[in-house]
Amino acid sequence: MLLPGSVTDKFQGTFPQVLAAVSGTISAISDGMQYGWTSPTIPILLSEDSPWEVTASQAEWLESILMIGACCGLPATMYLVDKIGRKKSLLIAMVITLLAWIVMAVAPRIEYVFVARFCAGMAGDMAFVAAPMYVAEVADQKIRGFLSSLIYVMMLTGILIVYCVAPFVPMWVPCLLGVLINSIGLTIFPFQPDSPYYLLYNNKPDEAKEALKKLRKRDNIDGEFLDISAAIERQKSEKGRFQDLFLVPSNRKALIIMVMLNSSQHMSSISVMLMNLHSILAEAGSFYVAAHTGAIIFSATMFASAMTASLAIDNFGRRFLLCTSGLFAGVSLLTIAIYFTIKNSGVDISKVSWLPLFMVILYAASFKFGIGLVPVVMTAELFPAKVKAFGMTLSDLCYVGFSVISLQIYHVLRHAFGIQVPFYLFACSCFCTVIFTLCYIPETKGRTLEEIQMILKNEFKSKYTDGDAKLDDGNKDGYKNEAYVP
């Protein structure tokens, strides 16, 4: 019997799942590069060495056009992930992003770059909806949290790469890296199994069984296959209209959780930090750190934290990471707010001018340990198959929308009342996330997707009382059995 506490046992026999998840999310490295591309590139575009004629207004729009593309891609994403499937949607996203990098590398004018980044935003949105769905549906529950978190780790890898490379090389080099990364995904991912859930949902039981055998690396998958089949049949019997996200209590609870978690990511100031870090440190009077060095330290800290959290999420659970992250991120932002309040009151605090930089780094570590990682894992876990595309797309819309809202709040409050005020608000948001997590969010660690639906419906009762996913000694498939209370 495998015990979930052992890392070796946990990953034993899961190589096909890991390969499928890694190859399916590798394009997120490219998406992270697109997201971080403007930070080191805009100063170059506004200099005399710019390869294109770029105005300051155009440079600002280079950031926004990516998010506008993501918003415009939502209807296509909602349609394609159910119509052609998660795997094919990911392949289409990889192709579009690859072409976008090629256009950016050879663009004769800045207008071509606008079009390329708009398309890259659409493709990135599709990938960030389809990838968590695919991974959650192919992964064993014992490593589902780790594999689902890979997409954020990949994205942070892309941000770190572009911060390390773009300031020091010609403009076409990051584009070439983006092409290479997507080419790797397009070489490996087409040969990976499709989602057994999606295949069963589309009445392809033989293909679903073969996919499950490949993913589990064993022939005896009858127990899990029957459980998935029962889950699909039950979910097929339920209505799958858009309005059912709001009318069905379990769907509504899942939607409330995801709206709150996605909004909390940006209301915890991550977009503000990523886009205004240098001006924040400058206003704090912190000791000098070169812009590219500060960006590298910040992104490297987030990467290390996300890697740690991705390995811990299936041991400690989603709620623990959310609460720990929210608490420390809130303390970091509150300290920054107090620092600015004292500084702006005229008190000499030069002896602690190092504090804002230290708190920013602590924030980077704590944010990505939970609030910046757990939502993408839970998004794919909470919604049933019938409304999963609707739910995940709407959640993604909230994520994109609140990125804009948080930036506007920051700039408006900063100019009206001082820089400390938005940081008090962002700190309060972090603490509210902790309270919301404790009061409303169920623990999904070690649960199958069907069991999570039963929990949301308040129809689930485990045979065990300690909350851990345990294996039944009599279960020859190695698949966890639970008792369901109708």
C-alpha positions as CSV (number, residue, x, y, z in Angstrom):
1,M,0.0,0.0,0.0
2,L,1.3,3.4,-1.0
3,L,1.4,6.1,1.7
4,P,0.8,9.7,0.6
5,G,3.6,11.0,2.9
6,S,6.3,9.4,0.8
7,V,7.5,11.4,-2.2
8,T,8.9,8.4,-3.8
9,D,5.7,6.4,-3.4
10,K,3.6,9.4,-4.4
11,F,5.2,9.6,-7.8
12,Q,5.7,5.9,-8.4
13,G,4.1,4.9,-11.7
14,T,3.1,8.4,-12.6
15,F,5.7,9.2,-15.3
16,P,3.1,9.2,-18.1
17,Q,0.9,11.7,-16.2
18,V,3.9,13.9,-15.5
19,L,5.0,13.8,-19.1
20,A,1.5,14.7,-20.3
21,A,1.2,17.5,-17.9
22,V,4.7,19.0,-18.6
23,S,4.4,18.8,-22.4
24,G,0.8,20.2,-22.2
25,T,1.9,23.2,-20.0
26,I,5.3,23.9,-21.5
27,S,3.9,26.7,-23.7
28,A,3.1,28.5,-20.4
29,I,6.8,29.4,-20.3
30,S,6.3,31.2,-23.6
31,D,3.1,32.9,-22.2
32,G,5.1,34.0,-19.2
33,M,7.7,35.5,-21.5
34,Q,4.9,37.4,-23.3
35,Y,3.6,38.7,-20.0
36,G,7.0,39.9,-18.8
37,W,8.3,41.0,-22.3
38,T,7.3,44.6,-22.0
39,S,9.1,45.3,-18.7
40,P,12.7,45.0,-20.1
41,T,11.7,45.8,-23.7
42,I,9.8,49.1,-23.4
43,P,12.9,51.0,-22.2
44,I,14.7,49.7,-25.3
45,L,11.8,50.6,-27.6
46,L,11.8,54.2,-26.3
47,S,15.5,54.6,-26.7
48,E,17.5,55.6,-29.8
49,D,18.4,51.9,-30.4
50,S,14.7,50.9,-30.9
51,P,14.2,48.7,-34.0
52,W,10.8,50.4,-34.6
53,E,9.5,53.9,-34.2
54,V,7.5,53.8,-31.0
55,T,5.7,56.5,-29.1
56,A,5.2,56.5,-25.3
57,S,1.5,55.9,-25.8
58,Q,2.2,53.0,-28.1
59,A,4.6,51.5,-25.5
60,E,1.8,51.6,-22.8
61,W,-0.6,49.9,-25.2
62,L,1.9,47.1,-25.7
63,E,1.0,45.9,-22.1
64,S,-2.7,46.3,-22.4
65,I,-3.1,44.7,-25.8
66,L,-2.1,41.3,-24.4
67,M,-4.9,41.4,-21.7
68,I,-7.4,42.7,-24.3
69,G,-6.6,39.7,-26.5
70,A,-7.2,37.5,-23.5
71,C,-10.6,39.0,-22.9
72,C,-11.5,38.7,-26.6
73,G,-10.4,35.1,-26.6
74,L,-12.9,34.1,-23.9
75,P,-15.8,33.1,-26.2
76,A,-13.6,31.0,-28.5
77,T,-12.0,29.4,-25.4
78,M,-15.4,28.5,-23.9
79,Y,-16.5,26.9,-27.2
80,L,-13.4,25.1,-28.2
81,V,-12.5,23.3,-24.9
82,D,-15.8,21.5,-25.0
83,K,-16.2,21.2,-28.8
84,I,-12.7,19.9,-29.8
85,G,-11.4,19.1,-26.4
86,R,-8.7,20.2,-24.0
87,K,-5.8,18.6,-25.8
88,K,-6.6,20.0,-29.2
89,S,-7.3,23.4,-27.7
90,L,-3.8,23.4,-26.2
91,L,-2.2,22.5,-29.5
92,I,-4.0,25.3,-31.2
93,A,-2.8,27.7,-28.5
94,M,0.8,26.5,-29.0
95,V,0.6,27.1,-32.8
96,I,-0.8,30.6,-32.4
97,T,1.8,31.6,-29.8
98,L,4.6,30.2,-32.0
99,L,3.4,32.3,-35.0
100,A,3.1,35.3,-32.7
101,W,6.8,35.1,-31.8
102,I,7.8,34.7,-35.4
103,V,5.9,37.8,-36.4
104,M,7.4,39.8,-33.5
105,A,10.9,38.6,-34.5
106,V,10.6,39.8,-38.1
107,A,8.1,42.7,-37.7
108,P,9.0,45.7,-39.8
109,R,6.6,48.0,-37.9
110,I,5.2,48.2,-34.3
111,E,1.7,47.6,-35.6
112,Y,2.7,44.0,-36.4
113,V,3.8,43.5,-32.8
114,F,0.4,44.8,-31.6
115,V,-1.4,42.1,-33.7
116,A,1.0,39.4,-32.6
117,R,0.6,40.2,-28.9
118,F,-3.2,40.4,-29.3
119,C,-3.2,36.9,-30.8
120,A,-0.7,35.7,-28.1
121,G,-3.2,37.0,-25.4
122,M,-6.0,35.0,-27.0
123,A,-3.9,31.9,-27.1
124,G,-2.6,32.4,-23.6
125,D,-6.2,32.6,-22.3
126,M,-7.1,29.4,-24.1
127,A,-4.1,27.6,-22.6
128,F,-4.8,28.9,-19.1
129,V,-8.3,27.4,-19.3
130,A,-7.6,24.2,-21.2
131,A,-4.4,23.2,-19.4
132,P,-5.8,23.0,-15.9
133,M,-8.8,21.1,-17.2
134,Y,-6.6,18.6,-19.0
135,V,-4.2,18.1,-16.1
136,A,-6.9,17.7,-13.5
137,E,-8.6,15.1,-15.7
138,V,-5.5,13.0,-16.5
139,A,-3.8,13.2,-13.0
140,D,-4.1,10.8,-10.1
141,Q,-5.6,12.7,-7.1
142,K,-2.4,12.0,-5.1
143,I,-0.4,14.3,-7.4
144,R,-3.1,16.4,-9.0
145,G,-2.3,19.5,-7.0
146,F,1.4,19.3,-8.0
147,L,0.7,18.8,-11.7
148,S,-2.0,21.4,-11.8
149,S,0.4,24.0,-10.3
150,L,2.9,23.4,-13.1
151,I,1.3,25.9,-15.3
152,Y,2.1,28.7,-12.9
153,V,5.6,27.4,-12.4
154,M,6.1,27.4,-16.1
155,M,4.8,30.9,-16.4
156,L,7.1,32.2,-13.7
157,T,10.0,30.4,-15.5
158,G,9.1,32.4,-18.6
159,I,9.0,35.7,-16.7
160,L,12.4,34.9,-15.2
161,I,13.9,34.0,-18.6
162,V,12.7,37.1,-20.3
163,Y,14.0,39.3,-17.4
164,C,17.4,37.6,-17.5
165,V,17.7,37.6,-21.3
166,A,15.9,40.5,-22.9
167,P,17.9,43.4,-21.5
168,F,21.2,42.1,-22.8
169,V,20.5,40.6,-26.3
170,P,19.0,41.7,-29.6
171,M,15.2,41.9,-29.8
172,W,14.8,38.7,-31.9
173,V,16.6,36.4,-29.3
174,P,13.6,36.2,-26.8
175,C,11.4,35.6,-29.8
176,L,13.6,32.7,-30.9
177,L,13.4,31.2,-27.4
178,G,9.6,31.5,-27.6
179,V,9.5,29.7,-30.9
180,L,11.8,27.0,-29.5
181,I,9.7,26.4,-26.4
182,N,6.5,26.0,-28.4
183,S,8.2,23.8,-30.9
184,I,9.2,21.4,-28.1
185,G,5.5,21.3,-26.9
186,L,4.3,20.7,-30.4
187,T,6.8,17.8,-30.9
188,I,5.9,15.9,-27.7
189,F,2.3,16.8,-26.7
190,P,0.5,15.4,-29.7
191,F,1.6,11.9,-28.7
192,Q,0.2,12.2,-25.2
193,P,-3.2,10.5,-24.2
194,D,-6.3,12.6,-24.3
195,S,-8.4,13.3,-21.2
196,P,-10.3,10.1,-20.2
197,Y,-13.1,12.4,-18.8
198,Y,-13.5,14.2,-22.1
199,L,-13.4,10.9,-24.1
200,L,-16.1,9.3,-21.9
201,Y,-18.1,12.5,-22.0
202,N,-18.1,12.3,-25.8
203,N,-19.1,8.5,-25.8
204,K,-15.7,7.1,-26.6
205,P,-15.3,4.5,-23.8
206,D,-12.7,2.3,-25.6
207,E,-10.5,5.3,-26.3
208,A,-11.0,6.5,-22.7
209,K,-10.0,3.1,-21.3
210,E,-6.8,3.0,-23.4
211,A,-5.9,6.5,-22.4
212,L,-6.4,5.7,-18.7
213,K,-4.2,2.6,-19.1
214,K,-1.4,4.6,-20.6
215,L,-1.7,7.3,-17.9
216,R,-1.8,4.9,-15.0
217,K,0.8,2.4,-16.5
218,R,-1.2,-0.6,-15.5
219,D,-3.9,-2.7,-17.2
220,N,-6.2,-3.1,-14.1
221,I,-8.0,0.2,-14.2
222,D,-11.5,-1.1,-14.0
223,G,-12.3,0.4,-10.6
224,E,-11.2,3.9,-11.5
225,F,-12.8,3.6,-15.0
226,L,-16.2,2.7,-13.5
227,D,-16.0,5.6,-11.0
228,I,-15.2,8.0,-13.8
229,S,-18.0,6.6,-16.0
230,A,-20.5,6.9,-13.1
231,A,-19.3,10.5,-12.5
232,I,-19.8,11.4,-16.2
233,E,-23.2,9.8,-16.4
234,R,-24.3,11.6,-13.3
235,Q,-23.0,14.9,-14.6
236,K,-24.6,14.3,-18.0
237,S,-27.9,14.0,-16.3
238,E,-27.5,17.5,-14.9
239,K,-28.3,20.6,-16.9
240,G,-25.4,22.2,-18.6
241,R,-26.6,25.7,-19.4
242,F,-24.7,28.8,-18.6
243,Q,-27.3,30.0,-16.1
244,D,-26.8,26.8,-14.2
245,L,-23.6,28.2,-12.9
246,F,-25.8,30.5,-10.8
247,L,-29.0,28.4,-10.3
248,V,-27.4,25.1,-9.1
249,P,-26.2,25.6,-5.5
250,S,-23.0,23.5,-5.9
251,N,-22.1,25.3,-9.1
252,R,-22.8,28.6,-7.5
253,K,-20.6,27.8,-4.5
254,A,-17.8,26.7,-6.9
255,L,-18.2,30.0,-8.8
256,I,-18.2,32.1,-5.7
257,I,-15.0,30.4,-4.5
258,M,-13.2,31.0,-7.8
259,V,-14.4,34.6,-8.2
260,M,-13.1,35.4,-4.7
261,L,-9.8,33.6,-5.3
262,N,-9.2,35.1,-8.7
263,S,-10.0,38.6,-7.5
264,S,-7.9,38.1,-4.4
265,Q,-4.8,37.4,-6.6
266,H,-4.9,40.9,-8.0
267,M,-6.4,42.6,-5.1
268,S,-3.4,41.3,-3.2
269,S,-1.4,43.7,-5.5
270,I,0.5,41.3,-7.7
271,S,-0.1,43.3,-10.9
272,V,0.8,46.5,-9.1
273,M,4.0,45.0,-7.8
274,L,5.0,43.5,-11.2
275,M,4.3,46.8,-13.1
276,N,5.3,49.4,-10.5
277,L,8.1,47.8,-8.4
278,H,10.8,50.2,-9.4
279,S,8.7,53.3,-8.7
280,I,7.6,51.9,-5.3
281,L,11.1,51.2,-4.2
282,A,12.3,54.6,-5.4
283,E,9.5,56.4,-3.5
284,A,10.4,54.4,-0.4
285,G,13.9,55.7,-0.6
286,S,15.4,52.2,-0.5
287,F,19.0,51.7,-1.3
288,Y,19.9,51.5,-5.0
289,V,19.3,48.3,-7.0
290,A,19.5,48.3,-10.8
291,A,16.1,47.8,-12.4
292,H,17.0,44.6,-14.2
293,T,18.6,43.2,-11.0
294,G,15.6,44.0,-8.9
295,A,13.3,42.4,-11.4
296,I,15.4,39.2,-11.5
297,I,15.5,38.9,-7.7
298,F,11.7,39.4,-7.5
299,S,10.9,36.9,-10.2
300,A,13.4,34.4,-8.9
301,T,11.9,34.6,-5.5
302,M,8.4,34.0,-6.9
303,F,9.7,31.0,-8.9
304,A,11.4,29.4,-5.9
305,S,8.3,29.9,-3.8
306,A,6.0,28.5,-6.5
307,M,8.2,25.4,-6.8
308,T,8.1,24.9,-3.1
309,A,4.3,25.3,-2.9
310,S,3.8,23.0,-5.9
311,L,5.6,20.2,-4.1
312,A,3.8,20.9,-0.8
313,I,0.3,21.4,-2.1
314,D,-0.6,17.7,-2.0
315,N,0.9,17.2,1.4
316,F,-0.3,20.3,3.3
317,G,-3.5,21.0,1.3
318,R,-5.0,24.0,-0.4
319,R,-6.5,25.7,2.6
320,F,-3.2,25.6,4.6
321,L,-1.3,27.2,1.7
322,L,-4.0,29.9,1.1
323,C,-4.1,30.8,4.8
324,T,-0.3,30.9,5.3
325,S,0.2,32.9,2.1
326,G,-2.6,35.4,2.8
327,L,-1.3,36.0,6.4
328,F,2.3,36.7,5.4
329,A,1.5,38.6,2.2
330,G,-0.9,40.7,4.3
331,V,1.7,41.4,6.9
332,S,4.2,42.4,4.2
333,L,1.8,44.8,2.5
334,L,0.7,46.2,5.9
335,T,4.3,46.9,6.9
336,I,4.9,48.7,3.6
337,A,1.8,50.8,4.1
338,I,2.9,51.7,7.7
339,Y,6.4,52.5,6.4
340,F,5.0,55.0,3.9
341,T,2.6,56.5,6.4
342,I,5.5,57.2,8.8
343,K,7.8,58.4,6.0
344,N,5.1,60.8,4.6
345,S,4.5,62.2,8.0
346,G,8.0,63.7,8.0
347,V,9.7,61.2,10.3
348,D,13.3,60.3,9.4
349,I,13.4,56.5,8.7
350,S,16.5,56.4,6.7
351,K,17.9,53.8,9.1
352,V,15.2,51.3,8.0
353,S,15.2,52.2,4.3
354,W,16.0,48.5,3.6
355,L,12.6,47.5,5.0
356,P,10.5,48.1,1.9
357,L,12.8,46.0,-0.3
358,F,12.8,43.2,2.3
359,M,9.0,43.3,2.6
360,V,8.7,43.2,-1.2
361,I,10.8,40.1,-1.4
362,L,8.9,38.5,1.5
363,Y,5.7,39.4,-0.4
364,A,7.0,37.7,-3.5
365,A,7.7,34.5,-1.6
366,S,4.5,34.4,0.4
367,F,2.1,35.4,-2.4
368,K,3.3,32.6,-4.8
369,F,3.2,30.1,-1.9
370,G,-0.5,30.1,-1.9
371,I,-2.7,32.9,-3.2
372,G,-0.8,33.0,-6.5
373,L,-0.8,29.3,-7.0
374,V,-3.8,27.5,-5.4
375,P,-6.6,29.2,-7.5
376,V,-5.3,27.6,-10.8
377,V,-5.4,24.2,-9.1
378,M,-8.8,24.6,-7.6
379,T,-10.4,26.0,-10.8
380,A,-10.0,22.7,-12.5
381,E,-11.2,20.8,-9.5
382,L,-14.4,22.6,-8.5
383,F,-16.6,22.7,-11.6
384,P,-18.4,19.6,-12.9
385,A,-17.8,18.5,-16.5
386,K,-21.1,19.9,-17.8
387,V,-20.3,23.5,-16.9
388,K,-16.6,23.3,-16.5
389,A,-15.9,25.4,-19.6
390,F,-18.4,28.0,-18.6
391,G,-17.0,28.2,-15.0
392,M,-13.3,28.2,-15.8
393,T,-13.8,30.8,-18.6
394,L,-15.8,33.1,-16.3
395,S,-13.2,32.6,-13.6
396,D,-10.5,33.6,-16.1
397,L,-12.5,36.7,-17.0
398,C,-12.5,37.7,-13.3
399,Y,-8.8,37.1,-13.2
400,V,-8.2,39.4,-16.2
401,G,-10.7,42.0,-15.1
402,F,-9.4,42.4,-11.6
403,S,-5.9,42.8,-12.9
404,V,-7.1,46.1,-14.6
405,I,-9.2,47.0,-11.6
406,S,-6.4,46.7,-9.1
407,L,-4.1,48.8,-11.2
408,Q,-6.7,51.6,-11.5
409,I,-7.4,51.4,-7.7
410,Y,-3.6,51.8,-7.1
411,H,-3.1,54.8,-9.3
412,V,-6.4,56.6,-8.3
413,L,-5.8,56.2,-4.5
414,R,-2.1,56.9,-4.7
415,H,-2.6,60.3,-6.4
416,A,-5.6,61.2,-4.3
417,F,-4.5,60.1,-0.8
418,G,-0.9,58.9,-0.9
419,I,0.8,55.6,-1.8
420,Q,0.2,54.1,1.6
421,V,-3.6,54.0,1.1
422,P,-3.8,51.3,-1.6
423,F,-1.3,49.2,0.3
424,Y,-3.6,49.2,3.4
425,L,-6.4,48.1,1.0
426,F,-4.3,45.3,-0.5
427,A,-3.3,44.1,2.9
428,C,-6.9,44.0,4.0
429,S,-7.7,42.0,0.9
430,C,-5.1,39.4,1.9
431,F,-6.5,39.0,5.4
432,C,-10.1,38.8,4.0
433,T,-8.9,35.9,1.8
434,V,-7.7,34.1,4.9
435,I,-11.1,34.5,6.6
436,F,-12.9,33.5,3.5
437,T,-10.8,30.4,3.1
438,L,-11.4,29.3,6.7
439,C,-15.1,29.9,6.5
440,Y,-16.1,28.8,3.0
441,I,-13.5,26.8,1.0
442,P,-13.5,23.0,1.3
443,E,-10.3,21.0,1.3
444,T,-9.9,19.2,-2.0
445,K,-6.5,17.6,-1.3
446,G,-6.5,13.8,-2.1
447,R,-10.1,13.8,-3.4
448,T,-11.3,12.6,-6.8
449,L,-13.2,15.1,-9.0
450,E,-16.4,13.2,-8.3
451,E,-15.8,13.4,-4.5
452,I,-15.3,17.1,-4.7
453,Q,-18.7,17.5,-6.4
454,M,-20.2,15.5,-3.6
455,I,-18.5,17.8,-1.0
456,L,-19.9,20.9,-2.8
457,K,-23.4,19.3,-2.7
458,N,-23.0,18.4,1.0
459,E,-23.6,14.8,0.0
460,F,-20.2,13.4,0.7
461,K,-19.2,11.5,3.8
462,S,-15.7,10.0,4.1
463,K,-15.1,6.7,5.8
464,Y,-12.1,8.4,7.4
465,T,-12.3,11.3,9.9
466,D,-8.8,12.6,9.6
467,G,-9.3,14.3,6.2
468,D,-6.5,12.5,4.5
469,A,-6.9,10.4,1.3
470,K,-6.2,6.8,2.3
471,L,-6.1,3.7,0.2
472,D,-8.4,0.7,1.0
473,D,-6.3,-2.4,1.6
474,G,-8.8,-4.4,-0.3
475,N,-8.7,-2.2,-3.4
476,K,-6.6,-4.0,-6.0
477,D,-6.6,-1.0,-8.4
478,G,-5.0,1.2,-5.8
479,Y,-7.9,3.6,-6.2
480,K,-9.4,5.2,-3.1
481,N,-13.0,4.1,-2.3
482,E,-15.3,6.3,-0.3
483,A,-18.8,6.1,1.0
484,Y,-21.4,8.4,-0.6
485,V,-24.4,9.6,1.2
486,P,-27.3,10.3,-1.2
